[in-house]
Amino acid sequence: MVNRRRRKADRLTLTSMLGAGQLMAAVAALAVAGVVLLVYQVLSLHQALNSETRVQAAIVADNLAAPLMFRDRDAAADALRALRSAPYFRWVAIYDQQGLLFEYYGVNGHVPVAERHALDWLHSAQETAPIEYRGKVLGKVVLAHGTRGIREAMAHYLGLVILASLGALLLAQLLARRTRARVVAAERELDYLAHTDQVTALPNRRASYGLLEEAIAERGADGGRLALLLIDLDNFKVVNDTAGHSAGDDLLRQVAGVLGAVVDGSGTVGRIGGDEFAIVVPAVAGRAEARALAEKVTEALRSPFQVGGSEMFATASVGMCMYPDDAVSMGELVSRADTALYHAKQTGRNRLAEFLPAMTLQTQRRVQLERDLRRALDHGELAVHYQPQFECASERMVGAEALLRWHHAEHGFISPAEFIPVAEDSGLIVALGRWVLERACADAVTWQCPGAAPVSVAVNVSARQLRERGFLDEVVAALRASGLPAALLELELTESVLMEDVQAAVQFMRDARALGVRLSIDDFGTGYSSLAYLQSFPINQLKIDRSFLQSLPGEGSTIVSAVISLAQDFQLTVVAEGVENREQLEWLQRAGCTYAQGYLLGRPMPAAVLLEVMAEGRKSRTYRGTADAPHRV
């Protein structure tokens, strides 16, 4: 902040210096112009006086031939006295052939000057004209005019130039002041726009990091500590998509106000991204104080906000990092605070995460996984396994869910729970999803047998895939390339995916249903508002999340019964995931559940193994799900 004020002061000083320099330049220019004009005027007037003197001398010479010839001094004197009324006249003299003074006349005591000096032209204009008679030179006339009138005219002219110059300078100074004021105002406006977020009026990313850098320099000098908190609003995109961007901006302004109230002068709040804020606390006693402030932030944001007449929640994930405990430079501090924020979001959101060295290792592993995952996709190191799905009543296999598996060359089997989030964050999920879809359709074609009941395949769809405009075209291309009937393909969409953009999701589902593709809501019951939209979703099936089946047939029976009843009311089929024991399956059969899937009936297995199991079952016509199925993998 000190440096920023110093820079502003330097800019104002520079502006003042430039203004003074411009004024001095204008004065010098006017002075030069005035001198040039004055000299030009003097020379012009002096030249005009010389011309007038030359003409008058010639006229006088024409009238003096007779007086000089007859040596009539009185007549000559009368002729010379006629010049007394001429302006600027000083004296006139007549000289004979020998150059002797014959007669002269002067005013105000002026007498002829026999010899002129170099500077006499400043005081007089003197001309000589010959006195002739029939081509014979009898003598000469010398006439002198004074330049006093010119000097008086020049004095008046100089005064006028000075007055005009002063007026011009005064006007220029007024214009310069007004211009400087506008420039200063424009600089302030540009500085404000360059360092201030337009929605929340908080310091923007550039200004926030500038303040952080200054705070680090100050703490480095005095040996103190500072804390950096990065705050990311959870599910802010849902607010923009459902209520509009104006409501989102209103929410951001209210969040900025809450953060400012929590900090209350102990730090600086800035907006560094779309829904991301930063709090720089320049002086903290220790980690406990910083943690307490971070907890106040998360607690304050749990309260609802009134936006457009509706209640909205803006819970936040917070990442915290300390200087110099966790990082010794601004780059490290921001990077590690961001690592802590990512950890907070990955572990459930709406919580605080302090940076720990182990998080760096996790981040490094994540980067390595992303790099290896790209290579695995390019080199065919991934595989699709299939978990069978069974009709509850008959325990007959009716389909299978496609599940992506990765066996790393060095690290062995890597759980989808670890590499799928990496694929989603990096955007690689689009290519992975396309590959799984094509592979699943091609494998499902091999399951079909003339005269036997068809077997469908279910493929999970990520939020990133659903946002791709050409995703439905990819579905059509996979069906055409494999020859699989559209009715045997089921796309599974999670509640969270649907709620990110309800309107777009509904349009996609309508288009998919028009193709004949079946749709299913996966992990039903884990979302927060899909019940309100269930009636408008053009779906075929609900999949009950495995978390609700773990306590069956005990505590979870109420929720599962409600979901099954709800599905039946909407004429939807139901798949129960995570069936692991016979008691759970029997309860589902009594409750009227349509399909079941889980380790009791069959673990995920490669396509070749599943094909063998299906072939054996068709031969004996007695294939049922069994707990022995996992051992065939």
C-alpha positions as CSV (number, residue, x, y, z in Angstrom):
1,M,0.0,0.0,0.0
2,V,2.9,2.3,0.8
3,N,4.5,1.7,-2.5
4,R,1.3,2.2,-4.3
5,R,0.8,5.6,-2.7
6,R,4.4,6.5,-3.4
7,R,3.8,5.6,-7.1
8,K,0.8,7.8,-7.2
9,A,2.7,10.7,-5.6
10,D,5.5,10.2,-8.1
11,R,3.0,10.3,-11.0
12,L,1.5,13.6,-9.6
13,T,5.0,15.1,-9.2
14,L,5.9,14.1,-12.7
15,T,2.7,15.6,-14.0
16,S,3.4,18.9,-12.2
17,M,6.9,19.0,-13.6
18,L,5.7,18.3,-17.1
19,G,3.1,21.1,-16.6
20,A,5.8,23.6,-15.5
21,G,8.1,22.6,-18.3
22,Q,5.3,23.0,-20.9
23,L,4.5,26.5,-19.5
24,M,8.2,27.5,-19.7
25,A,8.4,26.2,-23.2
26,A,5.3,28.3,-24.1
27,V,6.9,31.4,-22.6
28,A,10.1,30.9,-24.5
29,A,8.1,30.3,-27.7
30,L,6.1,33.5,-27.2
31,A,9.3,35.5,-26.4
32,V,11.0,34.3,-29.6
33,A,7.9,34.9,-31.7
34,G,7.6,38.4,-30.2
35,V,11.3,39.3,-30.8
36,V,11.0,38.0,-34.4
37,L,7.9,40.0,-35.0
38,L,9.4,43.1,-33.4
39,V,12.5,43.0,-35.5
40,Y,10.5,42.4,-38.6
41,Q,8.3,45.4,-37.8
42,V,11.3,47.6,-37.1
43,L,13.0,46.7,-40.4
44,S,9.7,47.2,-42.3
45,L,9.1,50.6,-40.9
46,H,12.7,51.7,-41.3
47,Q,12.6,50.5,-45.0
48,A,9.4,52.5,-45.5
49,L,11.1,55.6,-43.9
50,N,14.1,55.3,-46.1
51,S,11.9,55.1,-49.2
52,E,9.9,58.2,-48.1
53,T,13.2,60.0,-47.4
54,R,14.6,59.1,-50.8
55,V,11.5,60.4,-52.6
56,Q,11.4,63.7,-50.6
57,A,15.2,64.2,-51.3
58,A,14.6,63.8,-55.0
59,I,11.7,66.3,-55.0
60,V,13.7,68.9,-53.1
61,A,16.7,68.4,-55.5
62,D,14.4,69.2,-58.5
63,N,13.4,72.6,-56.9
64,L,17.0,73.7,-56.0
65,A,18.7,73.8,-59.4
66,A,18.0,77.5,-60.0
67,P,18.9,78.8,-56.4
68,L,22.2,76.9,-56.5
69,M,23.0,78.0,-60.0
70,F,22.5,81.6,-59.2
71,R,23.8,81.3,-55.6
72,D,20.5,82.6,-54.3
73,R,20.6,81.5,-50.7
74,D,17.3,83.1,-49.7
75,A,15.4,81.1,-52.4
76,A,17.2,77.9,-51.3
77,A,16.3,78.6,-47.7
78,D,12.6,79.1,-48.6
79,A,12.6,75.8,-50.5
80,L,14.1,74.0,-47.6
81,R,11.8,75.5,-45.0
82,A,8.9,73.9,-46.9
83,L,9.9,70.6,-45.3
84,R,9.3,71.7,-41.8
85,S,5.8,70.2,-41.7
86,A,6.9,66.8,-43.0
87,P,6.7,64.0,-40.4
88,Y,9.9,62.7,-39.0
89,F,11.9,65.6,-40.7
90,R,15.2,66.5,-38.9
91,W,17.4,68.5,-41.3
92,V,18.2,69.1,-44.9
93,A,21.4,70.5,-46.5
94,I,22.5,71.7,-49.9
95,Y,26.1,71.1,-51.1
96,D,27.7,72.7,-54.3
97,Q,29.9,71.0,-56.8
98,Q,32.9,71.4,-54.5
99,G,31.0,69.7,-51.7
100,L,30.8,72.9,-49.7
101,L,27.7,73.5,-47.6
102,F,25.6,76.0,-49.5
103,E,22.5,76.1,-47.3
104,Y,20.7,74.0,-44.7
105,Y,17.6,73.9,-42.6
106,G,17.0,71.8,-39.4
107,V,14.3,71.6,-36.8
108,N,14.8,71.4,-33.0
109,G,18.4,72.4,-33.4
110,H,19.4,69.5,-35.7
111,V,22.3,70.3,-37.9
112,P,23.8,68.3,-40.8
113,V,26.1,65.5,-39.8
114,A,29.2,65.5,-41.9
115,E,30.2,61.9,-41.1
116,R,27.8,59.0,-40.2
117,H,28.6,56.2,-37.8
118,A,27.6,52.6,-38.1
119,L,24.7,52.9,-35.6
120,D,23.3,56.2,-37.0
121,W,20.6,54.2,-38.9
122,L,19.0,53.5,-35.6
123,H,18.4,57.2,-35.0
124,S,17.8,58.6,-38.5
125,A,17.2,57.7,-42.1
126,Q,19.4,59.8,-44.4
127,E,19.3,60.0,-48.2
128,T,21.3,62.0,-50.9
129,A,19.9,63.2,-54.2
130,P,21.9,65.1,-57.0
131,I,20.9,68.6,-58.1
132,E,21.1,68.6,-61.9
133,Y,20.4,71.0,-64.7
134,R,20.3,69.7,-68.3
135,G,22.4,66.7,-67.3
136,K,25.0,68.7,-65.4
137,V,25.4,68.0,-61.7
138,L,25.4,71.3,-59.8
139,G,25.5,69.8,-56.3
140,K,23.6,67.6,-54.0
141,V,20.8,67.5,-51.4
142,V,21.2,65.5,-48.2
143,L,17.9,64.9,-46.3
144,A,17.6,63.2,-42.9
145,H,14.5,61.9,-41.2
146,G,14.4,60.9,-37.5
147,T,13.3,57.5,-36.3
148,R,11.7,58.7,-33.1
149,G,8.3,57.9,-34.5
150,I,9.4,54.4,-35.3
151,R,10.7,53.9,-31.8
152,E,7.5,55.2,-30.3
153,A,5.4,52.9,-32.6
154,M,7.7,50.0,-31.7
155,A,7.2,50.8,-28.0
156,H,3.4,50.7,-28.4
157,Y,3.8,47.5,-30.6
158,L,6.0,45.9,-27.9
159,G,3.5,46.7,-25.2
160,L,0.7,45.2,-27.3
161,V,2.8,42.1,-27.9
162,I,3.5,41.7,-24.2
163,L,-0.1,42.2,-23.3
164,A,-1.2,39.7,-26.0
165,S,1.5,37.2,-24.8
166,L,0.4,37.5,-21.2
167,G,-3.2,37.0,-22.2
168,A,-2.2,33.9,-24.3
169,L,-0.1,32.6,-21.4
170,L,-2.9,33.1,-19.0
171,L,-5.3,31.3,-21.3
172,A,-2.8,28.5,-22.0
173,Q,-2.2,28.1,-18.2
174,L,-6.0,27.8,-17.6
175,L,-6.3,25.3,-20.4
176,A,-3.2,23.4,-19.2
177,R,-4.6,23.3,-15.6
178,R,-7.9,22.0,-17.0
179,T,-6.1,19.4,-19.1
180,R,-3.9,18.3,-16.2
181,A,-6.9,18.0,-14.1
182,R,-8.5,15.8,-16.7
183,V,-5.3,13.8,-17.1
184,V,-5.0,13.3,-13.3
185,A,-8.7,12.2,-13.2
186,A,-8.2,9.8,-16.1
187,E,-5.1,8.4,-14.4
188,R,-7.0,7.9,-11.2
189,E,-9.8,6.2,-13.1
190,L,-7.4,4.0,-15.0
191,D,-5.6,3.1,-11.8
192,Y,-9.0,2.3,-10.2
193,L,-10.0,0.1,-13.1
194,A,-6.6,-1.6,-13.2
195,H,-6.7,-2.5,-9.5
196,T,-10.4,-2.8,-8.6
197,D,-12.9,-5.5,-9.3
198,Q,-15.9,-3.9,-11.0
199,V,-18.6,-6.2,-9.4
200,T,-17.5,-6.1,-5.7
201,A,-15.3,-3.0,-5.6
202,L,-12.6,-5.1,-4.0
203,P,-9.0,-5.2,-5.0
204,N,-8.7,-7.4,-8.1
205,R,-6.2,-10.2,-8.7
206,R,-3.4,-7.9,-9.7
207,A,-3.9,-5.6,-6.7
208,S,-4.4,-8.4,-4.2
209,Y,-1.1,-10.1,-5.3
210,G,0.6,-6.7,-5.2
211,L,-0.6,-6.1,-1.6
212,L,0.5,-9.6,-0.7
213,E,4.0,-9.0,-2.2
214,E,4.3,-5.8,-0.1
215,A,3.1,-7.5,3.0
216,I,5.7,-10.3,2.5
217,A,8.5,-7.7,2.1
218,E,7.4,-6.0,5.3
219,R,7.2,-9.2,7.3
220,G,10.5,-10.3,5.9
221,A,12.0,-7.1,7.2
222,D,10.5,-7.3,10.7
223,G,10.5,-11.1,11.0
224,G,6.7,-11.3,11.5
225,R,4.1,-13.7,10.1
226,L,1.3,-13.3,7.7
227,A,-1.5,-15.5,6.5
228,L,-3.1,-16.0,3.1
229,L,-6.6,-17.4,2.8
230,L,-8.1,-18.5,-0.5
231,I,-11.9,-18.8,-0.5
232,D,-13.8,-20.5,-3.3
233,L,-17.6,-20.5,-3.3
234,D,-19.2,-23.9,-3.6
235,N,-21.7,-24.5,-6.4
236,F,-21.6,-20.8,-7.4
237,K,-22.2,-21.9,-11.1
238,V,-25.6,-23.3,-10.0
239,V,-26.6,-19.8,-8.9
240,N,-25.6,-18.2,-12.2
241,D,-27.3,-21.0,-14.2
242,T,-30.6,-21.0,-12.3
243,A,-31.0,-17.4,-11.2
244,G,-29.0,-15.5,-13.8
245,H,-25.7,-13.6,-13.8
246,S,-27.2,-10.5,-12.2
247,A,-28.2,-12.6,-9.2
248,G,-24.7,-14.1,-9.2
249,D,-23.2,-10.6,-9.1
250,D,-25.5,-9.6,-6.3
251,L,-24.5,-12.7,-4.3
252,L,-20.8,-11.9,-4.9
253,R,-21.3,-8.4,-3.6
254,Q,-23.0,-9.7,-0.4
255,V,-20.2,-12.3,0.1
256,A,-17.6,-9.5,-0.3
257,G,-19.5,-7.5,2.4
258,V,-19.5,-10.5,4.7
259,L,-15.8,-11.1,4.2
260,G,-15.0,-7.5,4.9
261,A,-17.0,-7.6,8.1
262,V,-15.3,-10.7,9.3
263,V,-11.8,-9.3,8.6
264,D,-12.8,-5.9,10.1
265,G,-9.6,-4.1,9.2
266,S,-7.2,-6.8,10.3
267,G,-6.5,-7.8,6.6
268,T,-7.4,-7.0,3.0
269,V,-10.1,-8.8,1.0
270,G,-9.7,-9.2,-2.7
271,R,-11.5,-10.9,-5.5
272,I,-9.0,-12.9,-7.6
273,G,-11.3,-15.0,-9.8
274,G,-14.9,-15.6,-10.8
275,D,-16.0,-17.1,-7.5
276,E,-12.7,-17.0,-5.7
277,F,-11.6,-14.5,-3.0
278,A,-8.3,-13.9,-1.2
279,I,-7.8,-12.5,2.3
280,V,-4.3,-11.2,3.1
281,V,-3.7,-10.9,6.9
282,P,-0.5,-9.0,7.1
283,A,0.2,-9.5,10.8
284,V,-0.8,-12.5,12.8
285,A,0.7,-13.8,16.0
286,G,0.6,-17.4,14.9
287,R,-1.3,-20.2,13.1
288,A,-4.1,-20.3,15.8
289,E,-5.1,-16.7,15.1
290,A,-5.1,-17.3,11.3
291,R,-7.1,-20.5,11.8
292,A,-9.7,-18.7,14.0
293,L,-10.2,-16.1,11.3
294,A,-10.6,-18.7,8.6
295,E,-13.2,-20.5,10.7
296,K,-15.1,-17.3,11.1
297,V,-15.1,-17.0,7.4
298,T,-16.6,-20.4,6.8
299,E,-19.1,-19.9,9.6
300,A,-20.2,-16.5,8.3
301,L,-20.8,-17.9,4.8
302,R,-23.0,-20.7,6.1
303,S,-25.9,-18.2,6.7
304,P,-28.3,-17.8,3.8
305,F,-28.2,-14.7,1.6
306,Q,-31.3,-12.9,0.2
307,V,-30.9,-12.6,-3.6
308,G,-33.7,-11.5,-5.7
309,G,-36.3,-12.3,-3.1
310,S,-35.0,-15.8,-2.6
311,E,-32.8,-17.5,-0.1
312,M,-29.4,-18.7,-1.4
313,F,-26.5,-20.3,0.2
314,A,-22.9,-19.6,-0.6
315,T,-20.9,-22.0,1.4
316,A,-17.2,-21.9,0.8
317,S,-14.0,-24.0,0.8
318,V,-11.0,-22.2,2.4
319,G,-7.3,-22.9,1.9
320,M,-4.9,-21.4,4.4
321,C,-1.1,-20.9,4.1
322,M,1.3,-19.1,6.4
323,Y,4.4,-17.0,5.8
324,P,7.2,-18.0,6.5
325,D,6.1,-21.2,8.1
326,D,4.7,-22.8,5.0
327,A,6.3,-20.7,2.2
328,V,9.1,-18.1,1.9
329,S,8.0,-16.4,-1.4
330,M,4.8,-15.1,-2.9
331,G,4.7,-17.7,-5.6
332,E,5.1,-20.5,-3.0
333,L,2.5,-18.9,-0.7
334,V,-0.1,-18.6,-3.4
335,S,0.6,-22.1,-4.9
336,R,0.4,-23.8,-1.5
337,A,-2.7,-21.9,-0.4
338,D,-4.3,-23.1,-3.7
339,T,-3.2,-26.6,-2.9
340,A,-4.9,-26.4,0.5
341,L,-8.0,-25.0,-1.2
342,Y,-8.0,-27.9,-3.7
343,H,-7.7,-30.3,-0.8
344,A,-10.7,-28.7,1.0
345,K,-12.8,-29.0,-2.1
346,Q,-11.8,-32.6,-2.7
347,T,-12.6,-33.6,0.8
348,G,-16.2,-32.5,0.8
349,R,-16.3,-28.7,0.4
350,N,-17.6,-26.2,2.9
351,R,-14.6,-26.6,5.1
352,L,-11.2,-25.2,5.9
353,A,-7.9,-26.9,5.0
354,E,-4.5,-25.8,6.2
355,F,-1.5,-26.4,4.0
356,L,0.5,-29.5,5.0
357,P,3.7,-30.7,3.3
358,A,1.9,-34.0,2.5
359,M,-0.5,-32.0,0.2
360,T,2.4,-31.2,-2.0
361,L,3.1,-34.9,-2.5
362,Q,-0.6,-35.4,-3.3
363,T,-0.4,-32.6,-5.9
364,Q,2.7,-34.1,-7.4
365,R,1.0,-37.5,-7.6
366,R,-2.0,-35.9,-9.2
367,V,0.2,-34.2,-11.8
368,Q,1.9,-37.5,-12.5
369,L,-1.4,-39.3,-12.7
370,E,-2.7,-36.9,-15.3
371,R,0.4,-37.3,-17.4
372,D,0.3,-41.1,-17.1
373,L,-3.4,-41.2,-17.8
374,R,-2.9,-39.3,-21.1
375,R,-0.2,-41.8,-22.0
376,A,-2.4,-44.7,-21.0
377,L,-5.2,-43.5,-23.2
378,D,-2.9,-43.1,-26.2
379,H,-1.2,-46.5,-25.7
380,G,-4.3,-48.6,-25.0
381,E,-3.4,-49.3,-21.3
382,L,-7.0,-48.8,-20.1
383,A,-9.7,-51.4,-20.0
384,V,-13.5,-51.5,-19.6
385,H,-14.9,-54.0,-17.1
386,Y,-18.6,-54.8,-16.7
387,Q,-20.7,-55.4,-13.6
388,P,-23.8,-57.5,-14.3
389,Q,-27.3,-56.2,-13.5
390,F,-30.1,-58.6,-12.6
391,E,-33.8,-58.6,-12.5
392,C,-34.7,-58.8,-8.8
393,A,-37.7,-61.2,-9.1
394,S,-36.0,-63.8,-11.3
395,E,-32.4,-63.0,-10.7
396,R,-31.9,-63.2,-14.4
397,M,-29.1,-61.1,-16.0
398,V,-30.6,-58.2,-18.1
399,G,-27.6,-55.9,-18.5
400,A,-24.2,-54.7,-17.4
401,E,-22.7,-51.4,-16.3
402,A,-19.5,-50.3,-18.1
403,L,-16.7,-49.4,-15.6
404,L,-13.3,-47.9,-16.5
405,R,-10.3,-49.7,-15.1
406,W,-6.6,-48.7,-15.1
407,H,-3.7,-51.0,-14.3
408,H,-0.6,-48.8,-14.1
409,A,2.6,-50.4,-15.3
410,E,4.5,-49.2,-12.1
411,H,1.8,-48.6,-9.5
412,G,-0.6,-51.4,-10.3
413,F,-4.3,-51.0,-10.0
414,I,-5.4,-47.4,-9.6
415,S,-8.8,-46.7,-8.2
416,P,-11.3,-44.8,-10.4
417,A,-12.1,-42.8,-7.3
418,E,-8.5,-41.4,-7.7
419,F,-8.0,-41.0,-11.4
420,I,-11.6,-40.0,-12.5
421,P,-11.5,-36.7,-10.6
422,V,-8.1,-36.0,-12.2
423,A,-9.6,-36.7,-15.6
424,E,-12.5,-34.4,-14.9
425,D,-10.3,-31.5,-13.7
426,S,-8.0,-31.8,-16.7
427,G,-10.7,-32.2,-19.3
428,L,-9.4,-35.6,-20.2
429,I,-12.7,-37.1,-19.1
430,V,-14.2,-36.1,-22.5
431,A,-11.7,-38.3,-24.5
432,L,-12.0,-41.1,-21.8
433,G,-15.8,-41.0,-21.9
434,R,-15.8,-41.2,-25.7
435,W,-13.5,-44.2,-25.7
436,V,-15.6,-46.0,-23.0
437,L,-18.8,-45.3,-24.9
438,E,-17.4,-46.7,-28.2
439,R,-15.9,-49.7,-26.4
440,A,-19.1,-50.5,-24.5
441,C,-21.3,-50.3,-27.6
442,A,-18.9,-52.6,-29.5
443,D,-18.8,-55.2,-26.6
444,A,-22.5,-55.1,-26.0
445,V,-23.1,-56.2,-29.6
446,T,-21.2,-59.4,-28.9
447,W,-23.5,-60.2,-26.0
448,Q,-26.7,-60.4,-28.1
449,C,-27.8,-63.9,-29.1
450,P,-30.7,-64.8,-31.5
451,G,-33.6,-66.1,-29.6
452,A,-32.3,-64.9,-26.2
453,A,-33.4,-61.9,-24.3
454,P,-31.4,-58.8,-25.2
455,V,-28.7,-57.6,-22.8
456,S,-28.3,-53.8,-22.4
457,V,-25.2,-51.8,-21.4
458,A,-25.1,-48.8,-19.1
459,V,-22.5,-46.1,-19.5
460,N,-21.8,-43.2,-17.1
461,V,-21.8,-39.7,-18.4
462,S,-19.8,-36.9,-16.7
463,A,-20.7,-33.3,-16.3
464,R,-18.0,-32.3,-18.7
465,Q,-19.3,-34.6,-21.4
466,L,-22.8,-33.3,-21.0
467,R,-21.6,-29.7,-21.5
468,E,-20.0,-30.7,-24.8
469,R,-22.2,-29.6,-27.7
470,G,-21.3,-32.6,-29.9
471,F,-21.7,-35.2,-27.2
472,L,-25.1,-36.5,-28.6
473,D,-23.4,-36.8,-32.1
474,E,-20.8,-39.0,-30.4
475,V,-23.5,-41.2,-29.0
476,V,-25.1,-41.6,-32.5
477,A,-21.6,-42.3,-34.0
478,A,-20.9,-45.0,-31.5
479,L,-24.2,-46.7,-32.1
480,R,-23.8,-46.6,-35.9
481,A,-20.2,-47.8,-35.7
482,S,-21.1,-50.8,-33.5
483,G,-24.5,-51.6,-34.8
484,L,-26.0,-51.7,-31.3
485,P,-29.7,-50.8,-31.2
486,A,-30.3,-47.5,-29.3
487,A,-32.7,-49.2,-26.9
488,L,-29.9,-51.4,-25.6
489,L,-27.8,-48.3,-24.6
490,E,-28.4,-46.7,-21.2
491,L,-26.8,-43.4,-20.2
492,E,-26.4,-42.8,-16.5
493,L,-26.5,-39.2,-15.3
494,T,-25.8,-38.2,-11.7
495,E,-28.1,-35.8,-9.8
496,S,-25.2,-33.2,-9.5
497,V,-24.7,-33.3,-13.3
498,L,-28.3,-32.6,-14.0
499,M,-28.5,-29.8,-11.5
500,E,-25.6,-27.8,-12.9
501,D,-27.7,-26.7,-15.9
502,V,-31.3,-28.1,-15.6
503,Q,-32.5,-26.6,-18.9
504,A,-29.7,-27.9,-20.9
505,A,-29.9,-31.3,-19.2
506,V,-33.6,-31.6,-20.0
507,Q,-33.0,-30.7,-23.6
508,F,-30.2,-33.3,-23.9
509,M,-32.4,-36.0,-22.3
510,R,-35.3,-35.2,-24.7
511,D,-33.0,-35.5,-27.7
512,A,-31.5,-38.8,-26.4
513,R,-34.9,-40.3,-25.7
514,A,-35.9,-39.3,-29.3
515,L,-33.1,-41.5,-30.5
516,G,-34.4,-44.4,-28.4
517,V,-31.6,-44.3,-25.9
518,R,-32.5,-45.1,-22.3
519,L,-31.7,-42.7,-19.5
520,S,-31.0,-43.3,-15.8
521,I,-30.3,-41.1,-12.8
522,D,-27.4,-42.5,-11.0
523,D,-26.7,-42.3,-7.2
524,F,-30.3,-41.1,-6.7
525,G,-30.9,-39.5,-3.3
526,T,-27.5,-38.0,-2.9
527,G,-28.4,-34.7,-4.6
528,Y,-30.4,-31.9,-3.0
529,S,-33.1,-30.8,-5.4
530,S,-33.8,-33.3,-8.2
531,L,-37.1,-34.3,-6.6
532,A,-38.4,-30.9,-7.6
533,Y,-37.5,-31.7,-11.3
534,L,-38.1,-35.4,-11.3
535,Q,-41.5,-35.0,-13.0
536,S,-40.0,-33.0,-15.9
537,F,-37.0,-35.3,-16.4
538,P,-37.6,-37.6,-19.4
539,I,-35.9,-40.6,-17.8
540,N,-36.5,-44.3,-17.7
541,Q,-34.8,-45.4,-14.4
542,L,-33.6,-44.5,-11.0
543,K,-30.5,-46.0,-9.4
544,I,-30.5,-46.0,-5.6
545,D,-27.1,-45.1,-4.2
546,R,-25.3,-47.9,-2.4
547,S,-25.0,-45.8,0.8
548,F,-28.8,-46.4,1.4
549,L,-28.5,-50.1,1.0
550,Q,-25.7,-50.7,3.6
551,S,-28.1,-50.7,6.6
552,L,-30.8,-52.9,4.9
553,P,-33.0,-54.5,5.9
554,G,-32.8,-52.3,9.0
555,E,-32.6,-48.5,9.3
556,G,-32.4,-47.8,5.5
557,S,-35.6,-49.5,4.7
558,T,-37.7,-46.3,5.0
559,I,-35.7,-44.3,2.4
560,V,-35.4,-47.2,0.0
561,S,-39.1,-48.0,0.2
562,A,-39.9,-44.3,-0.5
563,V,-37.7,-44.2,-3.6
564,I,-39.2,-47.4,-5.0
565,S,-42.7,-46.1,-4.3
566,L,-41.8,-42.8,-5.9
567,A,-40.4,-44.5,-9.0
568,Q,-43.4,-46.7,-9.4
569,D,-45.7,-43.6,-9.2
570,F,-43.7,-42.1,-12.1
571,Q,-43.6,-45.4,-13.9
572,L,-39.9,-45.7,-13.7
573,T,-37.8,-48.8,-13.1
574,V,-35.4,-49.0,-10.1
575,V,-31.8,-50.4,-9.8
576,A,-30.4,-51.0,-6.4
577,E,-26.6,-50.7,-6.3
578,G,-24.3,-52.3,-3.8
579,V,-26.2,-55.5,-3.0
580,E,-23.7,-57.5,-1.0
581,N,-25.8,-60.1,0.9
582,R,-28.8,-62.3,0.5
583,E,-30.9,-60.5,3.1
584,Q,-30.6,-57.2,1.2
585,L,-31.6,-58.9,-2.1
586,E,-34.6,-60.6,-0.4
587,W,-35.8,-57.4,1.1
588,L,-35.5,-55.7,-2.3
589,Q,-37.5,-58.5,-3.9
590,R,-40.3,-58.0,-1.3
591,A,-40.2,-54.2,-1.8
592,G,-40.8,-54.5,-5.5
593,C,-37.4,-53.3,-6.7
594,T,-36.9,-53.9,-10.4
595,Y,-33.2,-54.6,-10.7
596,A,-30.2,-55.3,-8.5
597,Q,-26.5,-54.9,-8.9
598,G,-23.7,-55.7,-6.5
599,Y,-20.9,-58.1,-5.3
600,L,-23.5,-60.7,-4.2
601,L,-24.6,-61.1,-7.8
602,G,-21.4,-60.4,-9.7
603,R,-18.2,-58.3,-9.5
604,P,-17.0,-56.1,-12.4
605,M,-15.2,-58.4,-14.9
606,P,-13.6,-58.1,-18.4
607,A,-15.8,-58.3,-21.4
608,A,-14.3,-61.7,-22.4
609,V,-15.1,-63.2,-19.0
610,L,-18.6,-61.8,-19.0
611,L,-19.2,-63.2,-22.5
612,E,-18.1,-66.7,-21.3
613,V,-20.4,-66.5,-18.3
614,M,-23.3,-65.5,-20.4
615,A,-22.6,-68.3,-22.9
616,E,-22.5,-70.9,-20.2
617,G,-25.7,-69.6,-18.7
618,R,-27.5,-69.7,-22.0
619,K,-26.4,-73.3,-22.5
620,S,-27.8,-74.5,-19.2
621,R,-30.6,-71.9,-19.3
622,T,-30.1,-71.6,-15.5
623,Y,-27.6,-68.7,-15.3
624,R,-28.3,-66.6,-12.2
625,G,-26.2,-64.1,-10.3
626,T,-24.1,-65.8,-7.7
627,A,-21.5,-64.9,-5.1
628,D,-19.1,-67.2,-6.9
629,A,-19.1,-64.9,-10.0
630,P,-16.3,-62.6,-8.6
631,H,-13.9,-65.5,-8.6
632,R,-14.1,-65.8,-12.4
633,V,-12.5,-62.3,-12.8
